[in-house]
Amino acid sequence: MQYADNRELREELYMAYNTKCTHPDNGCCNLDIVKQIANDHLELARLLGYSDYAEYVLEHRMAQDTAHVYQLLDQLLEAYTPAARKEVAEAEALARESEGEDFTLMPWDWSYYAQKLKDRKYNLNDEMLRPYFELSRVKEGVFGLATRLYGITFRRNPDIPVYHPDVDAYEVFDRDGSYLAVLYADFHPREGKRAGAWMTSYKGQWIDPQTGENSHPHVSIVMNFTRPTQQKPALLSFSEVETFLHEFGHSLHGIFANTTYETLSGTSVYWDFVELPSQIMENFATERDFLRTFARHYQTGEPIPDELVQRIKDAANFNVAYACLRQVSFGLLDMAWYTRTEPFEGDVEQYEKQAWARAQVLPSVPGTCMSVQFSHIFAGGYSAGYYSYKWAEVLDADAFSLFKERGIFDEEVAASFRENILSKGGTEHPMTLYKRFRGQEPTIDALLIRNGIKQ
């Protein structure tokens, strides 16, 4: 879709993908299943005394209720829609240079012309950046960031048993030299290992109420970075550096856990709060002062040029408004299905198109339907919770703005983040913890500034 020059092929692919599970005649139709799942959720909520499923779910979320969810979605819509329309117009203008003035940009054209526009504006790709992100240096940079912020150190211990020879085990020590945790680092793909990246807690932290002994956590970060070869070391793309920082943020949430009960320690927090410790770390990826601590060309040793860092920053906000509205549209659809107070027996496709109409900036295509394949909200854990992606983004931008204000390596801010967010787990309501750290409830202002929507 991003590189296919054949427009008819792009349309064919788009229609094939976006009409999946809508064909009753071939036995692959989820339209009735969507209704059944939505109605079953409603029935469950009613049996438990709630008016709708969203009310039931949000009782144990940082957002607390549907009013706060819609407040967020409405604020984002108002702020990002003008910029998203400009982004679409710019891509359409590029398309008309070759296709003619009467060309209308359709959804199957978006990725194709957006990529061409990005290439024209930024001339930036992964292969230009990889030489500066050699894995061992990135690891030193990320671990070193935690040392600079929190005073902790990582000491590889080959005597600690590991589940595969690829895995390195590190003992983590606090600023005063006391033992904190074991961190397992598993960086490369292999047969039988699933794709992706994640953090896992093998042993959570807890305190014995009888003896006061602190049982320290064992956590891991797992990636699938390309292995080194005889000719080249393992070189990461910029997005992989961000992924490393993200999962490392989750691991810090586990490492700094300090609660009585394991069920409340580390990442055992409300769903829409768990991504704050991970996503805040991604902000460092575009900070020159951080990149200068480790990002050097693996052959020449030259630090990453400031001009290249600026291009990374500029490209990071390319089509950011369109991407935001896409997420908002999914959030609106999710809430439409789970704020219903009466069973649904209508037309799924039409209901969907009405639910997210406010967030659409490309033409709507008849016959397409996302609900029938929206596994996040119908087969996963995001029912009445899809908003949490943008909620977490607002949180991380707002929280990091304090680091930007005081200095990205400010130890006092870091100590507060550790004490009030990372160490507390789920022992208090997330908003209580957040306000204790930030001094106020989060707003979307810092996200708007980071995305270049607001000066």
C-alpha positions as a Markdown table, in Angstrom:
| # | Residue | x | y | z |
|---|---|---|---|---|
| 1 | Met | 0.0 | 0.0 | 0.0 |
| 2 | Gln | 2.9 | 2.3 | 0.7 |
| 3 | Tyr | 5.0 | 1.6 | -2.4 |
| 4 | Ala | 2.7 | 0.1 | -5.0 |
| 5 | Asp | 2.5 | 2.4 | -8.0 |
| 6 | Asn | -0.5 | 0.5 | -9.4 |
| 7 | Arg | -3.6 | 2.4 | -8.1 |
| 8 | Glu | -6.0 | -0.3 | -9.1 |
| 9 | Leu | -4.0 | -2.8 | -7.1 |
| 10 | Arg | -4.0 | -0.5 | -4.1 |
| 11 | Glu | -7.8 | -0.2 | -4.3 |
| 12 | Glu | -8.2 | -4.0 | -4.7 |
| 13 | Leu | -6.0 | -4.6 | -1.6 |
| 14 | Tyr | -7.8 | -1.9 | 0.4 |
| 15 | Met | -11.2 | -3.3 | -0.4 |
| 16 | Ala | -10.2 | -6.9 | 0.3 |
| 17 | Tyr | -8.8 | -6.0 | 3.7 |
| 18 | Asn | -11.6 | -3.7 | 4.8 |
| 19 | Thr | -14.4 | -6.0 | 3.7 |
| 20 | Lys | -13.0 | -9.0 | 5.6 |
| 21 | Cys | -15.6 | -10.9 | 7.6 |
| 22 | Thr | -18.6 | -9.2 | 6.0 |
| 23 | His | -19.6 | -11.8 | 3.5 |
| 24 | Pro | -22.4 | -14.1 | 4.7 |
| 25 | Asp | -22.4 | -16.2 | 1.6 |
| 26 | Asn | -18.9 | -17.6 | 2.2 |
| 27 | Gly | -19.2 | -18.4 | 5.9 |
| 28 | Cys | -16.8 | -15.7 | 6.9 |
| 29 | Cys | -19.1 | -13.1 | 8.4 |
| 30 | Asn | -18.8 | -11.5 | 11.8 |
| 31 | Leu | -21.6 | -9.0 | 11.6 |
| 32 | Asp | -23.9 | -11.0 | 13.9 |
| 33 | Ile | -21.0 | -11.9 | 16.2 |
| 34 | Val | -20.3 | -8.2 | 16.7 |
| 35 | Lys | -23.9 | -7.6 | 17.8 |
| 36 | Gln | -23.8 | -10.6 | 20.1 |
| 37 | Ile | -20.5 | -9.6 | 21.8 |
| 38 | Ala | -21.7 | -6.0 | 22.2 |
| 39 | Asn | -25.1 | -7.2 | 23.6 |
| 40 | Asp | -23.4 | -9.7 | 25.9 |
| 41 | His | -21.2 | -7.0 | 27.4 |
| 42 | Leu | -24.3 | -4.9 | 28.0 |
| 43 | Glu | -26.1 | -7.8 | 29.7 |
| 44 | Leu | -23.1 | -8.5 | 31.9 |
| 45 | Ala | -23.0 | -4.8 | 33.0 |
| 46 | Arg | -26.7 | -4.8 | 33.7 |
| 47 | Leu | -26.5 | -8.0 | 35.8 |
| 48 | Leu | -23.8 | -6.2 | 37.9 |
| 49 | Gly | -25.9 | -3.1 | 38.3 |
| 50 | Tyr | -24.4 | -0.8 | 35.7 |
| 51 | Ser | -26.2 | 1.1 | 33.0 |
| 52 | Asp | -23.8 | 0.2 | 30.3 |
| 53 | Tyr | -20.5 | -1.7 | 29.8 |
| 54 | Ala | -18.3 | 1.4 | 29.7 |
| 55 | Glu | -19.6 | 2.4 | 33.2 |
| 56 | Tyr | -18.6 | -1.0 | 34.5 |
| 57 | Val | -15.1 | -1.0 | 32.9 |
| 58 | Leu | -14.2 | 2.7 | 33.7 |
| 59 | Glu | -14.9 | 2.3 | 37.4 |
| 60 | His | -11.4 | 0.8 | 37.6 |
| 61 | Arg | -9.6 | 3.1 | 35.2 |
| 62 | Met | -7.8 | 6.4 | 35.7 |
| 63 | Ala | -10.4 | 8.1 | 33.5 |
| 64 | Gln | -13.1 | 7.0 | 35.9 |
| 65 | Asp | -16.2 | 7.6 | 33.7 |
| 66 | Thr | -17.4 | 8.2 | 30.1 |
| 67 | Ala | -17.5 | 11.9 | 30.6 |
| 68 | His | -13.7 | 12.1 | 31.0 |
| 69 | Val | -13.2 | 9.8 | 28.0 |
| 70 | Tyr | -15.4 | 11.9 | 25.7 |
| 71 | Gln | -13.8 | 15.1 | 27.1 |
| 72 | Leu | -10.4 | 13.8 | 25.9 |
| 73 | Leu | -11.6 | 12.6 | 22.5 |
| 74 | Asp | -13.5 | 15.9 | 21.9 |
| 75 | Gln | -10.5 | 18.0 | 22.9 |
| 76 | Leu | -8.2 | 16.1 | 20.5 |
| 77 | Leu | -10.8 | 16.3 | 17.7 |
| 78 | Glu | -11.0 | 20.1 | 18.1 |
| 79 | Ala | -7.2 | 20.6 | 18.3 |
| 80 | Tyr | -6.1 | 18.2 | 15.6 |
| 81 | Thr | -8.8 | 18.3 | 12.9 |
| 82 | Pro | -7.6 | 21.5 | 11.2 |
| 83 | Ala | -4.1 | 20.2 | 10.9 |
| 84 | Ala | -5.3 | 16.8 | 9.7 |
| 85 | Arg | -7.3 | 18.4 | 6.9 |
| 86 | Lys | -4.1 | 20.3 | 5.9 |
| 87 | Glu | -2.1 | 17.1 | 5.9 |
| 88 | Val | -4.6 | 15.4 | 3.6 |
| 89 | Ala | -4.8 | 18.5 | 1.3 |
| 90 | Glu | -1.0 | 18.5 | 1.0 |
| 91 | Ala | -0.8 | 14.8 | 0.1 |
| 92 | Glu | -3.7 | 15.4 | -2.4 |
| 93 | Ala | -1.8 | 18.3 | -3.9 |
| 94 | Leu | 1.2 | 16.1 | -4.5 |
| 95 | Ala | -0.9 | 13.5 | -6.1 |
| 96 | Arg | -2.5 | 16.0 | -8.5 |
| 97 | Glu | 1.0 | 17.0 | -9.8 |
| 98 | Ser | 1.1 | 13.6 | -11.6 |
| 99 | Glu | -2.6 | 12.5 | -11.7 |
| 100 | Gly | -4.3 | 15.8 | -12.7 |
| 101 | Glu | -6.3 | 18.5 | -11.0 |
| 102 | Asp | -9.5 | 16.4 | -10.7 |
| 103 | Phe | -7.8 | 13.6 | -8.7 |
| 104 | Thr | -9.5 | 12.8 | -5.4 |
| 105 | Leu | -7.4 | 11.2 | -2.7 |
| 106 | Met | -9.0 | 8.0 | -1.5 |
| 107 | Pro | -8.1 | 5.9 | 1.6 |
| 108 | Trp | -6.1 | 3.5 | -0.6 |
| 109 | Asp | -4.0 | 6.4 | -1.9 |
| 110 | Trp | -3.1 | 7.8 | 1.6 |
| 111 | Ser | 0.0 | 5.6 | 2.5 |
| 112 | Tyr | 1.4 | 5.9 | -1.0 |
| 113 | Tyr | 1.4 | 9.6 | -1.4 |
| 114 | Ala | 2.1 | 10.3 | 2.3 |
| 115 | Gln | 5.4 | 8.3 | 1.8 |
| 116 | Lys | 6.3 | 10.2 | -1.3 |
| 117 | Leu | 5.6 | 13.5 | 0.5 |
| 118 | Lys | 7.7 | 12.4 | 3.5 |
| 119 | Asp | 10.6 | 11.5 | 1.2 |
| 120 | Arg | 10.4 | 14.9 | -0.4 |
| 121 | Lys | 10.2 | 16.9 | 2.8 |
| 122 | Tyr | 12.7 | 15.1 | 5.0 |
| 123 | Asn | 15.0 | 12.8 | 3.0 |
| 124 | Leu | 15.3 | 10.5 | 6.0 |
| 125 | Asn | 15.3 | 6.7 | 6.3 |
| 126 | Asp | 16.3 | 4.0 | 8.6 |
| 127 | Glu | 19.6 | 3.2 | 6.8 |
| 128 | Met | 20.8 | 6.7 | 7.3 |
| 129 | Leu | 20.4 | 6.4 | 11.1 |
| 130 | Arg | 21.4 | 2.7 | 11.7 |
| 131 | Pro | 25.2 | 3.4 | 11.7 |
| 132 | Tyr | 24.7 | 5.6 | 14.8 |
| 133 | Phe | 22.7 | 3.1 | 16.8 |
| 134 | Glu | 25.0 | 0.1 | 17.4 |
| 135 | Leu | 23.3 | -2.1 | 20.0 |
| 136 | Ser | 26.0 | -2.2 | 22.6 |
| 137 | Arg | 26.3 | 1.6 | 22.6 |
| 138 | Val | 22.5 | 2.0 | 22.7 |
| 139 | Lys | 22.4 | -0.4 | 25.7 |
| 140 | Glu | 25.1 | 1.7 | 27.4 |
| 141 | Gly | 23.1 | 4.9 | 26.6 |
| 142 | Val | 19.8 | 3.5 | 27.9 |
| 143 | Phe | 21.3 | 2.0 | 31.1 |
| 144 | Gly | 23.4 | 5.1 | 31.5 |
| 145 | Leu | 20.2 | 7.2 | 31.3 |
| 146 | Ala | 18.8 | 5.3 | 34.3 |
| 147 | Thr | 22.1 | 5.8 | 36.1 |
| 148 | Arg | 22.0 | 9.5 | 35.5 |
| 149 | Leu | 18.3 | 9.9 | 36.5 |
| 150 | Tyr | 18.0 | 7.5 | 39.4 |
| 151 | Gly | 21.6 | 6.6 | 40.4 |
| 152 | Ile | 21.1 | 2.9 | 39.7 |
| 153 | Thr | 23.8 | 0.7 | 38.2 |
| 154 | Phe | 23.6 | -2.5 | 36.2 |
| 155 | Arg | 26.2 | -5.3 | 36.7 |
| 156 | Arg | 26.2 | -8.3 | 34.4 |
| 157 | Asn | 26.3 | -11.5 | 36.4 |
| 158 | Pro | 27.1 | -14.6 | 34.4 |
| 159 | Asp | 26.4 | -16.9 | 37.4 |
| 160 | Ile | 22.7 | -16.1 | 37.3 |
| 161 | Pro | 20.9 | -19.0 | 35.5 |
| 162 | Val | 19.2 | -17.9 | 32.2 |
| 163 | Tyr | 16.6 | -19.6 | 30.0 |
| 164 | His | 18.7 | -19.3 | 26.8 |
| 165 | Pro | 22.4 | -18.6 | 26.0 |
| 166 | Asp | 21.4 | -15.3 | 24.2 |
| 167 | Val | 20.1 | -13.9 | 27.5 |
| 168 | Asp | 22.2 | -11.7 | 29.8 |
| 169 | Ala | 21.3 | -11.3 | 33.4 |
| 170 | Tyr | 22.1 | -8.0 | 35.3 |
| 171 | Glu | 22.0 | -7.3 | 39.0 |
| 172 | Val | 20.6 | -3.8 | 39.6 |
| 173 | Phe | 21.9 | -1.8 | 42.5 |
| 174 | Asp | 20.5 | 1.4 | 44.0 |
| 175 | Arg | 22.4 | 4.7 | 44.5 |
| 176 | Asp | 23.5 | 3.6 | 48.0 |
| 177 | Gly | 24.8 | 0.2 | 46.7 |
| 178 | Ser | 21.8 | -1.8 | 47.9 |
| 179 | Tyr | 20.4 | -4.6 | 45.8 |
| 180 | Leu | 17.2 | -3.8 | 43.8 |
| 181 | Ala | 16.4 | -6.4 | 41.2 |
| 182 | Val | 17.5 | -8.8 | 38.5 |
| 183 | Leu | 17.1 | -7.7 | 34.9 |
| 184 | Tyr | 17.2 | -10.2 | 32.0 |
| 185 | Ala | 18.0 | -8.8 | 28.6 |
| 186 | Asp | 16.9 | -10.9 | 25.6 |
| 187 | Phe | 17.7 | -8.9 | 22.4 |
| 188 | His | 17.7 | -11.2 | 19.3 |
| 189 | Pro | 15.3 | -13.4 | 17.4 |
| 190 | Arg | 15.6 | -17.2 | 17.3 |
| 191 | Glu | 13.5 | -20.2 | 16.4 |
| 192 | Gly | 10.5 | -20.6 | 18.7 |
| 193 | Lys | 10.6 | -17.0 | 20.0 |
| 194 | Arg | 7.6 | -14.9 | 19.1 |
| 195 | Ala | 8.0 | -11.6 | 17.3 |
| 196 | Gly | 7.7 | -8.2 | 18.9 |
| 197 | Ala | 9.0 | -6.6 | 22.1 |
| 198 | Trp | 7.8 | -6.8 | 25.7 |
| 199 | Met | 8.6 | -6.6 | 29.3 |
| 200 | Thr | 7.9 | -9.5 | 31.6 |
| 201 | Ser | 7.9 | -9.9 | 35.4 |
| 202 | Tyr | 9.1 | -13.3 | 36.3 |
| 203 | Lys | 9.0 | -12.6 | 40.0 |
| 204 | Gly | 7.1 | -9.6 | 41.4 |
| 205 | Gln | 8.3 | -7.5 | 44.3 |
| 206 | Trp | 6.6 | -7.8 | 47.7 |
| 207 | Ile | 7.4 | -7.2 | 51.4 |
| 208 | Asp | 6.8 | -9.9 | 54.0 |
| 209 | Pro | 4.4 | -8.4 | 56.6 |
| 210 | Gln | 5.9 | -10.5 | 59.3 |
| 211 | Thr | 9.6 | -10.0 | 58.9 |
| 212 | Gly | 9.7 | -6.8 | 56.8 |
| 213 | Glu | 12.0 | -8.6 | 54.3 |
| 214 | Asn | 11.7 | -7.1 | 50.8 |
| 215 | Ser | 11.5 | -9.8 | 48.1 |
| 216 | His | 13.1 | -8.2 | 45.1 |
| 217 | Pro | 11.8 | -8.5 | 41.5 |
| 218 | His | 13.1 | -10.4 | 38.5 |
| 219 | Val | 12.1 | -8.6 | 35.3 |
| 220 | Ser | 13.1 | -8.9 | 31.7 |
| 221 | Ile | 13.1 | -6.8 | 28.5 |
| 222 | Val | 12.7 | -8.8 | 25.3 |
| 223 | Met | 13.3 | -7.6 | 21.8 |
| 224 | Asn | 14.0 | -9.0 | 18.3 |
| 225 | Phe | 16.9 | -6.9 | 17.0 |
| 226 | Thr | 18.8 | -8.1 | 14.0 |
| 227 | Arg | 21.8 | -10.1 | 15.1 |
| 228 | Pro | 25.4 | -9.0 | 14.4 |
| 229 | Thr | 27.3 | -10.6 | 11.5 |
| 230 | Gln | 31.0 | -11.0 | 10.9 |
| 231 | Gln | 30.9 | -7.8 | 8.8 |
| 232 | Lys | 28.6 | -5.7 | 10.9 |
| 233 | Pro | 27.6 | -5.3 | 14.5 |
| 234 | Ala | 23.9 | -5.2 | 15.4 |
| 235 | Leu | 22.6 | -1.8 | 14.2 |
| 236 | Leu | 19.2 | -0.6 | 15.2 |
| 237 | Ser | 16.7 | 1.5 | 13.4 |
| 238 | Phe | 15.5 | 4.7 | 15.2 |
| 239 | Ser | 12.1 | 3.0 | 15.9 |
| 240 | Glu | 13.9 | 0.1 | 17.5 |
| 241 | Val | 15.8 | 2.6 | 19.8 |
| 242 | Glu | 12.4 | 4.0 | 20.8 |
| 243 | Thr | 11.1 | 0.4 | 21.4 |
| 244 | Phe | 14.2 | -0.3 | 23.6 |
| 245 | Leu | 13.4 | 2.8 | 25.7 |
| 246 | His | 9.7 | 1.9 | 25.9 |
| 247 | Glu | 10.2 | -1.6 | 27.2 |
| 248 | Phe | 13.0 | -0.4 | 29.5 |
| 249 | Gly | 10.5 | 2.1 | 31.0 |
| 250 | His | 8.2 | -0.8 | 31.8 |
| 251 | Ser | 11.2 | -2.7 | 33.4 |
| 252 | Leu | 11.9 | 0.3 | 35.6 |
| 253 | His | 8.3 | 0.2 | 36.8 |
| 254 | Gly | 9.0 | -3.4 | 37.9 |
| 255 | Ile | 12.6 | -2.7 | 39.2 |
| 256 | Phe | 11.5 | 0.2 | 41.5 |
| 257 | Ala | 8.4 | -1.5 | 42.8 |
| 258 | Asn | 8.2 | -1.1 | 46.6 |
| 259 | Thr | 4.8 | -2.3 | 47.9 |
| 260 | Thr | 3.6 | -4.8 | 50.5 |
| 261 | Tyr | 1.6 | -7.0 | 48.1 |
| 262 | Glu | 2.8 | -8.4 | 44.8 |
| 263 | Thr | -0.6 | -8.1 | 43.3 |
| 264 | Leu | -0.2 | -4.3 | 43.6 |
| 265 | Ser | 3.5 | -3.9 | 42.7 |
| 266 | Gly | 5.2 | -2.7 | 39.6 |
| 267 | Thr | 3.0 | -2.7 | 36.5 |
| 268 | Ser | -0.1 | -4.0 | 38.4 |
| 269 | Val | -1.9 | -0.7 | 37.8 |
| 270 | Tyr | -5.0 | 0.5 | 36.0 |
| 271 | Trp | -5.0 | -0.2 | 32.3 |
| 272 | Asp | -4.9 | 3.4 | 31.2 |
| 273 | Phe | -2.0 | 4.2 | 33.5 |
| 274 | Val | 0.4 | 1.4 | 32.8 |
| 275 | Glu | 1.9 | 2.9 | 29.7 |
| 276 | Leu | 3.1 | 6.2 | 31.4 |
| 277 | Pro | 6.4 | 4.7 | 32.7 |
| 278 | Ser | 7.2 | 3.3 | 29.2 |
| 279 | Gln | 6.1 | 6.1 | 27.0 |
| 280 | Ile | 7.8 | 8.8 | 29.0 |
| 281 | Met | 11.1 | 7.1 | 28.2 |
| 282 | Glu | 10.5 | 7.4 | 24.4 |
| 283 | Asn | 10.7 | 11.2 | 24.8 |
| 284 | Phe | 14.4 | 11.0 | 25.4 |
| 285 | Ala | 15.0 | 9.4 | 21.9 |
| 286 | Thr | 14.8 | 12.8 | 20.2 |
| 287 | Glu | 16.7 | 14.7 | 22.8 |
| 288 | Arg | 20.1 | 15.8 | 21.5 |
| 289 | Asp | 21.7 | 15.8 | 25.0 |
| 290 | Phe | 20.7 | 12.2 | 25.4 |
| 291 | Leu | 21.7 | 11.1 | 21.9 |
| 292 | Arg | 25.1 | 12.7 | 22.3 |
| 293 | Thr | 25.8 | 10.3 | 25.2 |
| 294 | Phe | 26.0 | 7.2 | 23.0 |
| 295 | Ala | 24.9 | 7.8 | 19.3 |
| 296 | Arg | 28.2 | 7.5 | 17.4 |
| 297 | His | 29.0 | 6.1 | 14.0 |
| 298 | Tyr | 30.1 | 2.5 | 14.5 |
| 299 | Gln | 32.9 | 3.0 | 12.0 |
| 300 | Thr | 34.2 | 6.5 | 12.4 |
| 301 | Gly | 33.2 | 7.2 | 16.0 |
| 302 | Glu | 31.6 | 10.5 | 15.0 |
| 303 | Pro | 28.6 | 11.7 | 17.0 |
| 304 | Ile | 25.3 | 11.8 | 15.3 |
| 305 | Pro | 25.1 | 15.2 | 13.5 |
| 306 | Asp | 22.8 | 17.9 | 14.9 |
| 307 | Glu | 21.2 | 18.3 | 11.5 |
| 308 | Leu | 20.2 | 14.6 | 11.5 |
| 309 | Val | 18.8 | 14.9 | 15.0 |
| 310 | Gln | 16.7 | 17.9 | 13.8 |
| 311 | Arg | 15.4 | 15.9 | 10.8 |
| 312 | Ile | 14.4 | 13.1 | 13.2 |
| 313 | Lys | 12.4 | 15.6 | 15.3 |
| 314 | Asp | 10.8 | 17.1 | 12.2 |
| 315 | Ala | 9.9 | 13.8 | 10.7 |
| 316 | Ala | 8.4 | 12.5 | 14.0 |
| 317 | Asn | 5.5 | 15.0 | 13.6 |
| 318 | Phe | 4.9 | 14.2 | 9.9 |
| 319 | Asn | 1.1 | 13.6 | 9.5 |
| 320 | Val | 0.8 | 13.4 | 13.3 |
| 321 | Ala | -2.7 | 15.0 | 13.2 |
| 322 | Tyr | -4.0 | 12.4 | 10.7 |
| 323 | Ala | -2.6 | 9.7 | 13.0 |
| 324 | Cys | -4.2 | 11.3 | 16.0 |
| 325 | Leu | -7.7 | 11.4 | 14.4 |
| 326 | Arg | -7.3 | 7.8 | 13.3 |
| 327 | Gln | -6.8 | 6.8 | 16.9 |
| 328 | Val | -9.6 | 9.1 | 18.0 |
| 329 | Ser | -11.9 | 7.5 | 15.5 |
| 330 | Phe | -11.2 | 4.0 | 17.0 |
| 331 | Gly | -11.9 | 5.4 | 20.4 |
| 332 | Leu | -15.2 | 6.9 | 19.3 |
| 333 | Leu | -16.2 | 3.6 | 17.7 |
| 334 | Asp | -15.3 | 1.7 | 20.9 |
| 335 | Met | -17.3 | 4.0 | 23.1 |
| 336 | Ala | -20.3 | 3.9 | 20.7 |
| 337 | Trp | -20.5 | 0.1 | 21.1 |
| 338 | Tyr | -20.0 | 0.1 | 24.9 |
| 339 | Thr | -22.0 | 3.1 | 26.0 |
| 340 | Arg | -25.2 | 1.6 | 24.6 |
| 341 | Thr | -28.0 | 1.1 | 27.2 |
| 342 | Glu | -30.2 | -1.0 | 24.9 |
| 343 | Pro | -29.3 | -4.1 | 22.8 |
| 344 | Phe | -28.2 | -3.5 | 19.3 |
| 345 | Glu | -30.1 | -5.0 | 16.3 |
| 346 | Gly | -29.3 | -2.5 | 13.6 |
| 347 | Asp | -26.9 | -2.2 | 10.7 |
| 348 | Val | -23.3 | -2.6 | 11.9 |
| 349 | Glu | -21.7 | -0.8 | 9.0 |
| 350 | Gln | -24.0 | 2.2 | 9.2 |
| 351 | Tyr | -23.7 | 2.4 | 13.0 |
| 352 | Glu | -19.9 | 2.4 | 12.7 |
| 353 | Lys | -19.8 | 5.1 | 10.1 |
| 354 | Gln | -22.1 | 7.3 | 12.2 |
| 355 | Ala | -20.0 | 6.6 | 15.3 |
| 356 | Trp | -16.7 | 7.9 | 14.0 |
| 357 | Ala | -17.9 | 10.3 | 11.3 |
| 358 | Arg | -16.5 | 13.4 | 13.2 |
| 359 | Ala | -13.0 | 12.0 | 13.0 |
| 360 | Gln | -12.9 | 11.1 | 9.3 |
| 361 | Val | -10.9 | 13.3 | 6.9 |
| 362 | Leu | -10.8 | 10.9 | 3.9 |
| 363 | Pro | -13.9 | 9.8 | 1.9 |
| 364 | Ser | -16.0 | 7.1 | 3.4 |
| 365 | Val | -16.1 | 3.9 | 1.3 |
| 366 | Pro | -19.4 | 2.0 | 1.2 |
| 367 | Gly | -19.2 | -1.7 | 2.1 |
| 368 | Thr | -16.2 | -1.4 | 4.3 |
| 369 | Cys | -16.4 | -2.2 | 8.0 |
| 370 | Met | -13.8 | -2.3 | 10.8 |
| 371 | Ser | -15.9 | -3.5 | 13.7 |
| 372 | Val | -16.0 | -7.1 | 12.3 |
| 373 | Gln | -12.2 | -7.3 | 12.6 |
| 374 | Phe | -11.6 | -4.9 | 15.5 |
| 375 | Ser | -10.1 | -7.6 | 17.7 |
| 376 | His | -8.9 | -5.1 | 20.3 |
| 377 | Ile | -12.4 | -4.2 | 21.5 |
| 378 | Phe | -14.3 | -7.4 | 20.6 |
| 379 | Ala | -11.7 | -10.2 | 21.3 |
| 380 | Gly | -9.1 | -8.4 | 23.4 |
| 381 | Gly | -8.9 | -6.4 | 26.5 |
| 382 | Tyr | -9.6 | -3.0 | 25.1 |
| 383 | Ser | -13.4 | -3.1 | 25.3 |
| 384 | Ala | -14.4 | 0.4 | 26.5 |
| 385 | Gly | -10.7 | 1.1 | 26.8 |
| 386 | Tyr | -9.3 | 2.0 | 23.4 |
| 387 | Tyr | -9.1 | 5.6 | 24.4 |
| 388 | Ser | -6.2 | 4.6 | 26.7 |
| 389 | Tyr | -3.7 | 4.8 | 23.8 |
| 390 | Lys | -4.3 | 8.6 | 23.5 |
| 391 | Trp | -4.8 | 8.9 | 27.3 |
| 392 | Ala | -1.3 | 7.5 | 27.9 |
| 393 | Glu | 0.1 | 9.8 | 25.3 |
| 394 | Val | -1.3 | 12.8 | 27.0 |
| 395 | Leu | 0.1 | 11.6 | 30.3 |
| 396 | Asp | 3.6 | 11.0 | 29.0 |
| 397 | Ala | 3.8 | 14.3 | 27.2 |
| 398 | Asp | 2.5 | 16.2 | 30.2 |
| 399 | Ala | 4.8 | 14.4 | 32.6 |
| 400 | Phe | 7.9 | 14.8 | 30.4 |
| 401 | Ser | 7.2 | 18.5 | 30.1 |
| 402 | Leu | 8.3 | 18.8 | 33.7 |
| 403 | Phe | 11.7 | 17.2 | 32.7 |
| 404 | Lys | 11.9 | 19.7 | 29.8 |
| 405 | Glu | 11.1 | 22.6 | 32.1 |
| 406 | Arg | 13.7 | 21.6 | 34.8 |
| 407 | Gly | 16.2 | 19.8 | 32.5 |
| 408 | Ile | 15.9 | 16.3 | 31.0 |
| 409 | Phe | 18.4 | 14.8 | 33.5 |
| 410 | Asp | 17.0 | 16.6 | 36.5 |
| 411 | Glu | 17.5 | 14.3 | 39.5 |
| 412 | Glu | 14.9 | 15.9 | 41.6 |
| 413 | Val | 12.2 | 15.4 | 39.0 |
| 414 | Ala | 13.4 | 11.9 | 38.5 |
| 415 | Ala | 13.3 | 11.2 | 42.2 |
| 416 | Ser | 9.7 | 12.4 | 42.4 |
| 417 | Phe | 8.7 | 10.3 | 39.4 |
| 418 | Arg | 10.3 | 7.2 | 41.0 |
| 419 | Glu | 8.8 | 7.9 | 44.4 |
| 420 | Asn | 5.3 | 8.9 | 43.3 |
| 421 | Ile | 4.8 | 6.8 | 40.1 |
| 422 | Leu | 7.3 | 3.9 | 39.7 |
| 423 | Ser | 7.5 | 2.6 | 43.2 |
| 424 | Lys | 3.8 | 2.8 | 44.2 |
| 425 | Gly | 2.3 | 0.3 | 41.7 |
| 426 | Gly | -1.4 | 0.1 | 42.2 |
| 427 | Thr | -1.5 | 1.1 | 45.9 |
| 428 | Glu | -3.3 | 4.4 | 45.2 |
| 429 | His | -5.6 | 5.8 | 42.5 |
| 430 | Pro | -3.5 | 6.8 | 39.5 |
| 431 | Met | -4.8 | 10.4 | 39.5 |
| 432 | Thr | -3.7 | 10.8 | 43.1 |
| 433 | Leu | -0.2 | 9.6 | 42.3 |
| 434 | Tyr | 0.0 | 11.7 | 39.1 |
| 435 | Lys | -1.0 | 14.9 | 40.8 |
| 436 | Arg | 1.5 | 14.2 | 43.6 |
| 437 | Phe | 4.2 | 14.0 | 41.0 |
| 438 | Arg | 3.0 | 16.7 | 38.6 |
| 439 | Gly | 1.2 | 19.1 | 40.9 |
| 440 | Gln | -1.9 | 19.1 | 38.7 |
| 441 | Glu | -4.1 | 16.9 | 36.6 |
| 442 | Pro | -2.8 | 16.3 | 33.0 |
| 443 | Thr | -3.8 | 18.5 | 30.1 |
| 444 | Ile | -3.4 | 18.0 | 26.4 |
| 445 | Asp | -1.2 | 21.2 | 26.1 |
| 446 | Ala | 2.1 | 19.4 | 26.3 |
| 447 | Leu | 1.1 | 16.9 | 23.6 |
| 448 | Leu | 0.0 | 19.7 | 21.3 |
| 449 | Ile | 3.3 | 21.5 | 21.8 |
| 450 | Arg | 5.3 | 18.2 | 21.2 |
| 451 | Asn | 3.3 | 17.5 | 18.0 |
| 452 | Gly | 3.8 | 21.1 | 16.7 |
| 453 | Ile | 0.0 | 21.7 | 16.8 |
| 454 | Lys | 0.5 | 24.5 | 19.4 |
| 455 | Gln | 3.4 | 26.8 | 19.9 |
